[in-house]
Each structure stands twice: as C-alpha cells, then as structure tokens.
Amino acid sequence: MSGLFRSTLFSSSLGGRAKLSPTLISRPSVAFASSTVDDNPNFFEMVGMFFEKGAKLVEDKLVDSVDSPIDMKKRTPVKQIEKNLDLQRKKVHGIFKIMRPCNHVLQVTFPLKRDDGEYEIITGYRAQHSQHRTPSKGGMRYAPDVNVDEVKALASLMTWKCAVVDVPFGGAKAGICIDPKNYSERELEKITRRFTVELAKKGFIGPGIDVPAPDMNTGPREMAWMADTYAMTHGHGDINAQACVTGKPITQGGIHGRVSATGRGVFHGVENFVNDKVWMDKIGMTTGIKGKTFIVQGFGNVGLHSMRYFHRHGAKCIGVLEYDGSIFNPDGINPADLEDYKLENGSIVGYPEAEAYTGDLLTAQCDILLPCAKEKSITMKNAGQIKAKIIGEGANGPTTPGADEILQANKVLVIPDLYLNAGGVTVSYFEWLKNLNHVSYGRLTFKYERDANMDLLKSVQDSLENKFGGDIPVAPSDLFAKKIEGASEKDVVHSGLAYTMERSAKRIMHTADNYNLGLDIRTAAYVMAIEKVFQVYSEAGFTFT
C-alpha cells in the first residue's frame, strides 16, 4: 500500500512564517495586485481581492503606527521618535505580502479498496493559510469538485473570520474529492481514517498544530473517526488528543450547541443589524426580525438551522432553493415540517405545503436573502435583479466582487461571510478549550450558583419580614427559577456565541463609520481583521528574513 501513496507539499513557509518571495503575488514591487474588473476570478483570488481592498484602506494608518513602541507608558513618546516613512511603508507592504498567500498546501493521494473489490485512488487536500496564531483551524469537506484553489480560498477566509470574532486561530481548510453519496459508510470510514493518518504524518493535524472541523458533507461521525484515529496513532501519548478536531459527538468530547452553531450565528449576526435603527434607516427598513420575510438558498446544516432560528423569532420563510429544485409559499414554510419531508424523501422537491418555483428564487421579493450554499451564487448577472434589502452570507464567498459593488449601489445591506458564518468556529473554539481543560462548562459552578441565588432570595425575604413582620414568602418567577439552577453547557455556549456576534457587530459598525464606508460592511470587517493579524506579525518580528 505504501508504494501507492503519493503526497505533495507546497510550502511558502519557513519556521511557521511565509518567506518574502516575488512569486507570492503577481507584482512583487507592489502590495496590491488585483482589480474588481473580473467578475469571475478563481475563489482564492476573489478572497484576495477583498483583502486588498481592505488593506489599501488601512495602509496609511498602519504605516504611521508600525514602529510605535509596544508599551507607550514605559518607552520614548512617539513624538520623540524619528520616523522613516519610506522604510515603514516597505515593512507594511512586506507584512501584507506575508499575510495574503497560504503558508502550506498539502495534497495526498492514497488507494481505497471498495466493498466490491475494486481499487480507487482518493485525492485530498489540506491548506494552512496562516500560523500567526496556532493552531490552524478550518473545516473538512467531501465534494467531487474539491480543488486546491477552493481549499486555499477557504483557508484564507478562515484567517480573517477568526480575527473578526477574536478567535485565536490561524486559518486552514481540507477537502477530499469524493461524492459521499457514492460510498458506503464502511468506505467513508476507511477514507476518513486514512486521510487522518496522512495529515498526521505530514504534521497537518494536532491539538496545537491544526484542528479540522465539520464542513460540507461531513459531521460529528467523521470527526469521531478522525479523533479516534489520531488518538490511536500519532497522538497515542497526548492527553489532549481529543482536541485534534472539533464538532465531535458529545460522547467523544464534543460540546452542546456545536451542530447548530453556524446557523445560530447567522441569525444573531443579522439580528444585530436589523435591530439597529441607524443601519435600518440606511436601507429604508423597520427594525426587528418579527414579520420579516426571508428566502434561504441551501437546506443543509447552515440553511436549516438559520431557518429555524429566524422562524422561531417571528420571521417568515417564503422560499427555499436547493441544487435540485426550489419551493415557494408566500404564507410561510415550516422548517421542522420541511426537514421531516427531506429526511423521508431525500429532497425538498415535491414538498406538499409549497409550490415548485421555476424562476431564479434568489431574485424573488423578500426582506432578507440567506445564501447558505456554495460560493459565487450572486454575480454581476443577477445582483441587479435581487429585491431583498438584506443579504446574510451563511455560505463562504457567495457574492463576487462585481456583484458586491452593484448591491451596495442599490442600497442592499450585505452582511459578509467572514463575520456572519463565524458561529461555527466560535463554538469550535469553546469545544477546543473544553477538551484542553478536561471539564465541561458549568460543572464547577452549578451548585454554587444555585445556592447563591437561593441565599439572595432568602436575604430579601428576611429583610421584608424584619421590616413589616409576618411571613412574606419570596418566590422566583418561572424564568428566574430556571436560571437559579445555574448555566448548563448549552446555556454557556449560546450566551458566549450571542455575545461574540454582538460585540463583533458593534466593532464592524464602528469601523464602517470611522472609514466612511457606507453599507460596505465587508470591507469594514476585512479592515478589522487585517489590523489584528498585522499587529501580531509586526510585534512578533521575523526570525528568518
């Protein structure tokens, strides 16, 4: 078997940092090389175009501050430091050149013996975009069209996504070129376990190195296989081996709330903008989720759970798009009923409580459009026809640069992927911490919180009885009675995710206002991310340059 194995490792990294090389960008003397003229760039280049737009905007600020003392109170005041703006600009451009490319890209091929005795060669990829923070973090998908460009693009997007929501990971992504529908469970397990071994052999998996997670066509089952394989082989002596992947089943070290995390994050992200009157006034909408109509593209994990949370808070889903058909009902579609129908029939097509939609449902009239499928769904060809006033990017890269400009000109608020679908990696971070701490959230505080709350009620009751005499029972409300019991792991996860999305939204709004970006929230998010990653590189310095 080993003779049939081949791996290719492309590396632009030395000691965990990318080497400065003219081959990293198309014009080595300039930090920015792309233009938004081409509406069909490859996915990695598309992410790079958004990065460069943000980098251009923040460049002067970084040039001015790049050599400022880290500790301003104990060092020479800035006004007394002689500045060389030319050298500082070169340093900023140099760090930008480091930030844009993928540090490592691994391609592996290995044989699979099918259940019928036939042999097949499987191809897989893992890209690590950045190690400015470790471990690298990103999902693993199974799809027949997986390619190097896609995993590089998604890995780079993960870097910026983590920075936006203050999750201390670098970006990574993996993919295996298979259609899982064509393989038995036994074959999928063999593929997953072998791929895990190949990642381990090349140093592309480990609790402190690189931590995969579920993505398209993968879930807790695949993560359990990966964790078990790593723990039984390369990580057999590592007490933290469970933390080599996230999105695991609860029994294997997973965390409550991870499955629905991305969809829940999509809801919270949109909610933060919809509840802000200033931003709603910009697009001529009223505040509040209740009563809003929405359409979902993609009824997978993200689309389903996004639909659930919007429905639960009073919004009405009037349409759902899938690869094999679309359905529409102006009176609303119940997410639970649609999920049951899809589980029974394998598709949303034919759902009896809605009609088949033959046109482009992306351009139908609604308040909120949620593209939760694949990249480049919204292009210059259909962007001008979109009637939704808010687009929430549950998928990665659903809007091309050209389409983004058209939507802004049409006063459509596009809430970008690098913020909106960060709920998954946020809760993955919580799971990773749980695995390293070897204790579930809330276990150490349950009883203390309950006793403290009961003592508080008893204190209030004693004070009232001392003041007025007699028995004055003080009973908690039903809501408070539930909270008295202390926060469960799910409560902690949901609260932490909601807080993360709220805090990040406020910072994006503030950045958009500071740079006078109007509705260009995407560039505001990239500016935030670039500043944070840049600061890490700048203050860490460079070992080999």
VEXDREN-2710 file (C-alpha; in Angstrom, 1 decimal):
% VEXDREN-2710
k/r/px/py/pz
1/MET/0.0/0.0/0.0
2/SER/2.7/2.5/0.9
3/GLY/4.1/2.2/-2.6
4/LEU/0.8/3.5/-4.0
5/PHE/0.9/6.6/-1.7
6/ARG/1.9/9.9/-3.1
7/SER/1.9/13.3/-1.3
8/THR/2.9/16.7/-2.5
9/LEU/3.7/19.6/-0.1
10/PHE/3.9/23.1/-1.4
11/SER/5.3/25.4/1.2
12/SER/5.9/29.2/1.2
13/SER/6.8/29.0/4.9
14/LEU/10.0/28.8/6.9
15/GLY/9.7/28.3/10.6
16/GLY/5.9/28.9/10.5
17/ARG/6.2/32.2/8.7
18/ALA/5.9/32.8/4.9
19/LYS/9.2/33.7/3.1
20/LEU/9.2/37.0/1.3
21/SER/9.2/35.9/-2.3
22/PRO/8.3/37.7/-5.5
23/THR/6.3/34.7/-6.6
24/LEU/3.7/35.2/-3.8
25/ILE/1.9/37.9/-5.7
26/SER/1.8/38.9/-9.3
27/ARG/3.6/42.2/-8.9
28/PRO/6.3/41.9/-6.3
29/SER/7.1/45.6/-6.1
30/VAL/3.5/46.4/-5.2
31/ALA/1.5/45.1/-2.3
32/PHE/-1.8/45.1/-4.2
33/ALA/-2.2/43.2/-7.5
34/SER/-5.9/42.6/-8.1
35/SER/-8.8/44.5/-9.6
36/THR/-12.5/44.1/-9.4
37/VAL/-13.0/44.3/-13.2
38/ASP/-13.1/40.4/-13.5
39/ASP/-16.4/39.2/-12.0
40/ASN/-15.3/35.5/-12.3
41/PRO/-11.9/35.3/-10.5
42/ASN/-10.9/32.0/-9.0
43/PHE/-12.1/31.7/-5.4
44/PHE/-8.7/32.3/-3.8
45/GLU/-8.1/35.3/-5.9
46/MET/-11.6/36.6/-5.0
47/VAL/-10.8/36.5/-1.3
48/GLY/-7.5/38.2/-2.1
49/MET/-9.3/41.0/-3.9
50/PHE/-11.5/41.7/-0.9
51/PHE/-8.3/41.5/1.3
52/GLU/-6.5/44.1/-0.9
53/LYS/-9.4/46.5/-0.8
54/GLY/-9.3/46.5/3.0
55/ALA/-5.5/46.6/3.0
56/LYS/-5.4/49.7/0.8
57/LEU/-7.8/51.5/3.1
58/VAL/-5.9/50.8/6.3
59/GLU/-2.4/51.0/4.9
60/ASP/-1.6/54.7/5.9
61/LYS/-2.8/54.1/9.5
62/LEU/-0.5/51.0/9.7
63/VAL/2.4/52.9/8.2
64/ASP/2.1/55.6/10.8
65/SER/2.0/53.2/13.7
66/VAL/4.1/50.2/12.6
67/ASP/7.2/51.1/14.6
68/SER/5.5/52.7/17.6
69/PRO/6.6/51.3/20.9
70/ILE/4.5/48.4/22.2
71/ASP/4.4/49.8/25.8
72/MET/3.7/53.5/25.4
73/LYS/4.0/54.3/29.1
74/LYS/7.5/53.0/29.6
75/ARG/9.2/54.0/26.4
76/THR/10.0/57.1/24.5
77/PRO/7.0/59.1/23.5
78/VAL/6.0/58.7/19.8
79/LYS/6.6/62.4/19.0
80/GLN/10.3/62.0/20.0
81/ILE/10.9/59.0/17.7
82/GLU/12.3/59.8/14.3
83/LYS/10.2/58.2/11.7
84/ASN/11.3/56.9/8.3
85/LEU/8.0/56.6/6.4
86/ASP/9.6/55.0/3.4
87/LEU/11.0/52.1/5.4
88/GLN/7.8/51.9/7.4
89/ARG/5.7/51.6/4.3
90/LYS/8.1/48.9/2.9
91/LYS/7.6/47.0/6.2
92/VAL/3.8/47.3/5.9
93/HIS/3.9/46.1/2.3
94/GLY/6.2/43.2/3.3
95/ILE/3.8/42.1/6.1
96/PHE/0.9/42.3/3.6
97/LYS/2.8/40.0/1.3
98/ILE/3.1/37.6/4.1
99/MET/-0.5/37.8/5.1
100/ARG/-2.0/37.1/1.7
101/PRO/-0.7/33.7/0.5
102/CYS/-1.2/30.2/2.0
103/ASN/1.8/29.2/4.1
104/HIS/1.3/25.4/3.4
105/VAL/-0.7/23.4/1.0
106/LEU/-0.7/19.6/1.2
107/GLN/-2.1/17.2/-1.5
108/VAL/-2.3/13.5/-0.8
109/THR/-3.4/10.5/-2.8
110/PHE/-4.0/7.0/-1.4
111/PRO/-5.7/3.8/-2.5
112/LEU/-9.2/2.7/-1.4
113/LYS/-10.3/-0.9/-1.8
114/ARG/-14.1/-0.7/-2.4
115/ASP/-16.6/-3.0/-1.0
116/ASP/-16.9/-4.8/-4.4
117/GLY/-13.2/-5.4/-4.5
118/GLU/-12.4/-2.6/-7.0
119/TYR/-9.5/-0.2/-6.2
120/GLU/-9.8/3.6/-6.4
121/ILE/-7.3/6.4/-5.8
122/ILE/-8.6/9.1/-3.5
123/THR/-7.3/12.7/-3.6
124/GLY/-7.4/15.0/-0.6
125/TYR/-6.0/18.5/0.3
126/ARG/-5.3/20.5/3.4
127/ALA/-4.3/24.2/3.3
128/GLN/-2.9/26.1/6.2
129/HIS/-3.2/29.8/5.4
130/SER/-1.6/31.3/8.5
131/GLN/0.2/30.4/11.7
132/HIS/0.2/33.9/13.1
133/ARG/-2.0/32.2/15.7
134/THR/-1.8/28.4/16.4
135/PRO/-3.4/26.0/15.9
136/SER/-4.7/26.5/12.4
137/LYS/-8.4/25.9/12.2
138/GLY/-10.9/25.0/9.5
139/GLY/-13.4/22.5/8.2
140/MET/-13.1/19.4/6.1
141/ARG/-15.5/18.9/3.2
142/TYR/-16.3/16.0/1.0
143/ALA/-17.3/17.0/-2.6
144/PRO/-16.5/15.8/-6.1
145/ASP/-15.3/19.3/-7.2
146/VAL/-12.9/20.0/-4.3
147/ASN/-9.7/21.5/-5.6
148/VAL/-6.5/23.3/-4.5
149/ASP/-7.9/26.8/-5.2
150/GLU/-11.0/26.1/-3.2
151/VAL/-9.2/24.9/0.0
152/LYS/-6.7/27.8/-0.3
153/ALA/-9.5/30.3/-0.6
154/LEU/-11.5/28.8/2.3
155/ALA/-8.3/28.6/4.5
156/SER/-7.5/32.3/3.9
157/LEU/-11.1/33.2/4.6
158/MET/-10.9/31.3/7.9
159/THR/-7.9/33.5/9.0
160/TRP/-9.9/36.7/8.5
161/LYS/-13.0/35.1/10.0
162/CYS/-11.2/34.1/13.2
163/ALA/-9.7/37.6/13.5
164/VAL/-13.1/39.3/13.2
165/VAL/-14.6/37.4/16.1
166/ASP/-11.4/37.3/18.2
167/VAL/-10.9/33.5/18.0
168/PRO/-7.1/32.9/18.4
169/PHE/-6.6/30.6/15.4
170/GLY/-4.9/30.7/12.0
171/GLY/-7.0/29.7/9.0
172/ALA/-7.0/26.3/7.4
173/LYS/-9.3/24.1/5.3
174/ALA/-9.4/20.5/4.0
175/GLY/-11.2/18.7/1.3
176/ILE/-11.5/15.2/-0.2
177/CYS/-12.6/14.8/-3.9
178/ILE/-15.4/12.4/-3.4
179/ASP/-19.2/12.4/-3.6
180/PRO/-20.1/10.7/-0.3
181/LYS/-23.4/9.5/-1.7
182/ASN/-21.5/7.0/-3.9
183/TYR/-19.7/5.4/-0.9
184/SER/-20.8/3.1/1.8
185/GLU/-20.4/4.0/5.5
186/ARG/-17.5/1.5/5.7
187/GLU/-15.8/3.0/2.7
188/LEU/-16.2/6.6/4.1
189/GLU/-14.7/5.5/7.4
190/LYS/-11.7/4.0/5.6
191/ILE/-11.2/7.2/3.6
192/THR/-11.6/9.4/6.7
193/ARG/-9.2/7.4/8.8
194/ARG/-6.6/7.1/6.1
195/PHE/-6.7/10.8/5.4
196/THR/-6.2/11.5/9.1
197/VAL/-3.1/9.3/9.1
198/GLU/-1.7/11.1/6.1
199/LEU/-2.3/14.5/7.8
200/ALA/-0.6/13.3/10.9
201/LYS/2.4/12.0/9.0
202/LYS/2.9/15.5/7.5
203/GLY/2.2/17.4/10.7
204/PHE/-1.1/18.7/9.5
205/ILE/-3.2/17.7/12.5
206/GLY/-2.8/18.0/16.2
207/PRO/-4.4/20.0/19.2
208/GLY/-1.7/22.7/19.0
209/ILE/-0.9/22.4/15.2
210/ASP/-4.0/22.1/13.1
211/VAL/-7.6/21.3/14.1
212/PRO/-10.1/20.3/11.5
213/ALA/-13.9/20.5/11.9
214/PRO/-17.1/19.5/10.0
215/ASP/-17.9/21.2/6.7
216/MET/-19.9/20.3/3.6
217/ASN/-21.0/16.6/3.7
218/THR/-19.1/15.9/7.0
219/GLY/-20.3/16.0/10.5
220/PRO/-19.9/14.5/14.0
221/ARG/-19.5/11.0/12.7
222/GLU/-16.4/11.9/10.5
223/MET/-14.9/14.0/13.4
224/ALA/-15.2/11.0/15.7
225/TRP/-13.4/8.8/13.2
226/MET/-10.6/11.4/12.9
227/ALA/-10.3/11.9/16.7
228/ASP/-10.1/8.2/17.3
229/THR/-7.6/7.6/14.5
230/TYR/-5.3/10.4/15.8
231/ALA/-5.6/9.3/19.4
232/MET/-4.8/5.6/18.5
233/THR/-1.8/6.5/16.3
234/HIS/0.2/9.8/16.2
235/GLY/-1.4/11.2/19.4
236/HIS/-1.4/8.0/21.5
237/GLY/0.6/9.6/24.3
238/ASP/-1.1/13.0/24.2
239/ILE/-3.6/13.6/27.0
240/ASN/-5.1/16.4/24.8
241/ALA/-5.5/14.2/21.7
242/GLN/-9.3/14.7/21.7
243/ALA/-8.7/18.4/20.9
244/CYS/-7.3/17.4/17.4
245/VAL/-10.7/18.0/15.9
246/THR/-13.9/19.8/16.9
247/GLY/-17.5/19.2/16.0
248/LYS/-17.3/15.7/17.6
249/PRO/-20.3/13.8/19.2
250/ILE/-20.8/14.7/22.9
251/THR/-19.6/11.3/24.0
252/GLN/-16.3/11.9/22.2
253/GLY/-15.6/15.2/23.7
254/GLY/-17.9/17.4/21.7
255/ILE/-19.9/20.3/23.0
256/HIS/-23.6/21.0/23.2
257/GLY/-24.7/23.6/20.6
258/ARG/-22.0/22.9/18.0
259/VAL/-24.2/21.3/15.4
260/SER/-26.5/24.4/15.1
261/ALA/-23.8/27.0/15.9
262/THR/-23.2/28.3/12.4
263/GLY/-26.9/28.8/11.7
264/ARG/-27.5/30.3/15.1
265/GLY/-24.6/32.7/14.4
266/VAL/-26.2/33.7/11.1
267/PHE/-29.4/34.6/13.0
268/HIS/-27.6/36.6/15.7
269/GLY/-25.5/38.4/13.1
270/VAL/-28.5/39.5/11.1
271/GLU/-30.4/40.3/14.2
272/ASN/-27.7/42.7/15.4
273/PHE/-28.0/44.8/12.3
274/VAL/-31.8/44.5/11.9
275/ASN/-32.3/45.8/15.5
276/ASP/-30.0/48.8/14.9
277/LYS/-32.2/51.8/13.7
278/VAL/-29.3/53.7/12.2
279/TRP/-28.5/50.8/9.8
280/MET/-32.1/50.1/9.0
281/ASP/-32.7/53.7/8.2
282/LYS/-29.9/53.5/5.6
283/ILE/-31.7/50.8/3.6
284/GLY/-35.3/52.0/4.4
285/MET/-36.4/49.1/6.6
286/THR/-38.0/49.0/10.0
287/THR/-36.2/47.4/12.9
288/GLY/-36.9/43.9/14.3
289/ILE/-36.9/40.4/13.0
290/LYS/-40.6/39.7/13.6
291/GLY/-42.7/39.9/10.4
292/LYS/-39.8/40.0/8.0
293/THR/-39.8/37.6/5.0
294/PHE/-36.8/35.6/4.0
295/ILE/-35.5/33.2/1.4
296/VAL/-32.9/30.5/2.1
297/GLN/-30.5/29.1/-0.5
298/GLY/-29.3/25.7/0.6
299/PHE/-31.1/23.5/3.1
300/GLY/-28.1/21.8/4.6
301/ASN/-26.9/22.3/8.2
302/VAL/-26.4/26.1/7.9
303/GLY/-29.6/26.8/6.0
304/LEU/-31.8/24.5/8.1
305/HIS/-30.7/26.0/11.5
306/SER/-30.7/29.6/10.2
307/MET/-34.3/29.0/9.0
308/ARG/-35.2/27.5/12.4
309/TYR/-33.9/30.5/14.4
310/PHE/-35.5/33.1/12.1
311/HIS/-38.8/31.2/12.2
312/ARG/-38.6/30.9/16.0
313/HIS/-38.3/34.7/16.3
314/GLY/-41.2/35.6/14.1
315/ALA/-39.8/35.9/10.6
316/LYS/-41.4/34.1/7.7
317/CYS/-39.6/31.8/5.3
318/ILE/-41.3/32.1/1.9
319/GLY/-38.8/30.2/-0.3
320/VAL/-36.0/27.6/-0.2
321/LEU/-33.6/26.8/-3.0
322/GLU/-31.7/23.6/-3.4
323/TYR/-29.5/22.2/-6.2
324/ASP/-32.3/20.0/-7.5
325/GLY/-35.2/22.5/-7.2
326/SER/-36.8/25.4/-5.4
327/ILE/-40.1/25.7/-3.5
328/PHE/-42.2/28.8/-2.6
329/ASN/-45.1/29.6/-0.3
330/PRO/-46.0/33.3/0.4
331/ASP/-47.8/32.2/3.5
332/GLY/-44.6/30.6/5.0
333/ILE/-42.8/27.3/5.2
334/ASN/-42.3/25.5/8.5
335/PRO/-38.7/24.4/8.9
336/ALA/-39.5/21.3/11.1
337/ASP/-42.0/20.0/8.5
338/LEU/-39.6/20.6/5.6
339/GLU/-36.8/18.9/7.5
340/ASP/-39.0/15.8/8.1
341/TYR/-40.0/15.8/4.5
342/LYS/-36.4/15.9/3.2
343/LEU/-35.3/13.2/5.6
344/GLU/-38.1/10.9/4.3
345/ASN/-37.7/11.8/0.6
346/GLY/-34.1/12.9/0.2
347/SER/-35.1/16.2/-1.3
348/ILE/-37.3/19.3/-0.8
349/VAL/-38.7/18.8/-4.3
350/GLY/-42.4/17.9/-4.0
351/TYR/-42.9/19.3/-0.6
352/PRO/-46.8/19.5/-0.4
353/GLU/-47.0/22.7/1.6
354/ALA/-45.3/24.8/-1.0
355/GLU/-45.3/25.2/-4.8
356/ALA/-42.4/24.5/-7.2
357/TYR/-40.6/27.7/-8.3
358/THR/-39.3/27.7/-11.8
359/GLY/-37.6/31.1/-11.9
360/ASP/-34.5/32.3/-10.0
361/LEU/-35.7/32.4/-6.4
362/LEU/-32.7/34.5/-5.4
363/THR/-34.3/37.4/-7.2
364/ALA/-37.8/37.0/-5.7
365/GLN/-39.3/39.7/-3.5
366/CYS/-38.3/39.3/0.2
367/ASP/-36.8/41.3/3.0
368/ILE/-33.8/39.0/3.8
369/LEU/-31.9/36.7/1.5
370/LEU/-29.7/34.0/3.1
371/PRO/-27.3/32.3/0.6
372/CYS/-26.2/29.2/2.6
373/ALA/-24.9/27.0/-0.3
374/LYS/-21.7/27.5/-2.3
375/GLU/-19.5/30.3/-3.5
376/LYS/-20.3/32.7/-6.4
377/SER/-24.1/32.4/-6.2
378/ILE/-24.6/36.1/-6.6
379/THR/-22.8/37.6/-9.6
380/MET/-23.0/40.7/-11.8
381/LYS/-25.6/38.8/-13.9
382/ASN/-28.2/38.5/-11.1
383/ALA/-27.1/41.1/-8.5
384/GLY/-29.1/43.9/-10.1
385/GLN/-32.3/41.9/-10.0
386/ILE/-32.1/41.0/-6.3
387/LYS/-35.0/42.6/-4.4
388/ALA/-34.0/41.7/-0.9
389/LYS/-32.8/44.6/1.2
390/ILE/-30.5/42.4/3.4
391/ILE/-28.3/39.6/2.3
392/GLY/-26.8/37.4/5.0
393/GLU/-24.0/35.3/3.8
394/GLY/-24.3/32.0/5.5
395/ALA/-22.1/30.4/2.8
396/ASN/-18.5/31.2/2.2
397/GLY/-17.9/33.5/-0.8
398/PRO/-21.4/33.6/-2.2
399/THR/-21.0/37.1/-3.6
400/THR/-18.5/38.1/-6.3
401/PRO/-16.6/41.5/-6.0
402/GLY/-18.5/42.9/-9.0
403/ALA/-21.9/41.8/-7.6
404/ASP/-20.9/43.3/-4.2
405/GLU/-20.5/46.8/-5.8
406/ILE/-23.8/46.5/-7.6
407/LEU/-25.6/45.6/-4.4
408/GLN/-24.1/48.5/-2.5
409/ALA/-25.1/50.9/-5.2
410/ASN/-28.7/49.5/-4.9
411/LYS/-28.7/50.1/-1.2
412/VAL/-28.6/46.4/-0.3
413/LEU/-27.0/45.6/3.1
414/VAL/-24.7/42.6/2.6
415/ILE/-23.6/41.1/5.9
416/PRO/-20.4/39.3/4.9
417/ASP/-19.4/35.7/5.3
418/LEU/-16.2/36.4/7.4
419/TYR/-18.5/37.7/10.2
420/LEU/-21.8/36.1/9.7
421/ASN/-20.9/32.4/9.5
422/ALA/-18.3/32.6/12.2
423/GLY/-20.6/31.0/14.7
424/GLY/-19.2/27.5/13.8
425/VAL/-15.6/28.4/14.5
426/THR/-16.6/30.3/17.6
427/VAL/-18.2/27.3/19.2
428/SER/-15.4/25.1/17.9
429/TYR/-13.1/27.3/20.0
430/PHE/-15.3/26.6/23.0
431/GLU/-15.1/22.9/22.3
432/TRP/-11.3/23.0/21.9
433/LEU/-11.0/24.8/25.2
434/LYS/-13.3/22.3/26.9
435/ASN/-11.0/19.4/25.6
436/LEU/-7.9/21.1/26.8
437/ASN/-9.4/21.9/30.2
438/HIS/-10.8/18.3/30.5
439/VAL/-14.0/19.6/32.2
440/SER/-17.4/20.6/30.8
441/TYR/-18.6/24.1/31.2
442/GLY/-20.6/24.8/34.3
443/ARG/-19.7/21.7/36.2
444/LEU/-17.6/23.5/38.8
445/THR/-20.2/26.3/39.3
446/PHE/-23.6/24.7/39.1
447/LYS/-24.2/24.2/42.8
448/TYR/-22.5/27.4/43.9
449/GLU/-24.7/29.5/41.6
450/ARG/-27.9/27.8/42.7
451/ASP/-27.1/28.2/46.4
452/ALA/-26.0/31.8/46.0
453/ASN/-29.3/32.6/44.2
454/MET/-31.3/30.9/46.9
455/ASP/-29.4/32.8/49.6
456/LEU/-30.2/36.0/47.8
457/LEU/-33.9/35.3/47.8
458/LYS/-33.8/34.3/51.4
459/SER/-32.0/37.5/52.3
460/VAL/-34.7/39.6/50.5
461/GLN/-37.4/37.6/52.3
462/ASP/-35.7/38.1/55.7
463/SER/-35.3/41.8/55.1
464/LEU/-39.0/42.2/54.2
465/GLU/-40.2/40.2/57.2
466/ASN/-37.9/42.2/59.6
467/LYS/-39.4/45.4/58.2
468/PHE/-43.1/44.6/58.0
469/GLY/-43.4/41.5/60.2
470/GLY/-45.2/38.2/59.5
471/ASP/-44.4/35.7/56.8
472/ILE/-43.7/37.3/53.4
473/PRO/-42.7/34.4/51.0
474/VAL/-40.5/35.5/48.1
475/ALA/-40.8/33.1/45.2
476/PRO/-38.8/33.3/42.0
477/SER/-40.5/33.7/38.6
478/ASP/-40.6/30.8/36.3
479/LEU/-37.8/32.3/34.2
480/PHE/-35.6/33.1/37.2
481/ALA/-36.3/29.7/38.7
482/LYS/-34.7/28.1/35.6
483/LYS/-31.7/30.4/35.9
484/ILE/-31.3/29.6/39.6
485/GLU/-30.3/26.1/38.6
486/GLY/-27.1/27.5/37.1
487/ALA/-26.0/27.7/33.5
488/SER/-25.8/24.4/31.6
489/GLU/-23.1/23.8/29.0
490/LYS/-25.6/24.7/26.3
491/ASP/-26.5/27.9/28.1
492/VAL/-22.9/28.9/28.3
493/VAL/-22.3/28.1/24.6
494/HIS/-25.4/30.0/23.4
495/SER/-24.6/33.0/25.6
496/GLY/-20.9/33.1/24.5
497/LEU/-21.9/32.9/20.9
498/ALA/-24.5/35.6/21.2
499/TYR/-22.0/37.9/23.0
500/THR/-19.3/37.2/20.4
501/MET/-21.6/38.1/17.5
502/GLU/-22.9/41.2/19.2
503/ARG/-19.5/42.5/20.1
504/SER/-18.1/41.9/16.7
505/ALA/-21.1/43.5/15.0
506/LYS/-20.6/46.7/17.1
507/ARG/-17.0/46.8/16.1
508/ILE/-17.7/46.4/12.5
509/MET/-20.3/49.2/12.6
510/HIS/-17.8/51.4/14.3
511/THR/-15.1/50.6/11.7
512/ALA/-17.6/51.3/8.9
513/ASP/-18.4/54.7/10.4
514/ASN/-14.8/55.6/11.0
515/TYR/-13.8/54.9/7.4
516/ASN/-17.0/56.3/6.0
517/LEU/-17.7/53.1/4.2
518/GLY/-21.5/53.4/4.0
519/LEU/-23.0/50.0/3.5
520/ASP/-19.7/48.3/2.8
521/ILE/-19.6/46.1/5.9
522/ARG/-17.4/43.6/4.1
523/THR/-14.5/46.0/3.8
524/ALA/-15.1/47.1/7.4
525/ALA/-14.8/43.5/8.6
526/TYR/-11.6/43.0/6.5
527/VAL/-10.1/46.2/7.8
528/MET/-10.7/44.9/11.4
529/ALA/-9.2/41.5/10.6
530/ILE/-6.2/42.9/8.8
531/GLU/-5.3/45.3/11.6
532/LYS/-5.4/42.4/14.2
533/VAL/-3.4/40.0/12.1
534/PHE/-0.9/42.7/11.1
535/GLN/-0.3/43.6/14.7
536/VAL/0.5/40.0/15.6
537/TYR/3.1/39.7/12.8
538/SER/4.5/43.2/13.4
539/GLU/5.0/42.7/17.2
540/ALA/6.3/39.1/16.9
541/GLY/9.0/40.1/14.4
542/PHE/10.7/37.8/11.9
543/THR/13.2/35.1/12.6
544/PHE/14.4/34.4/9.0
545/THR/14.2/37.5/6.7
END
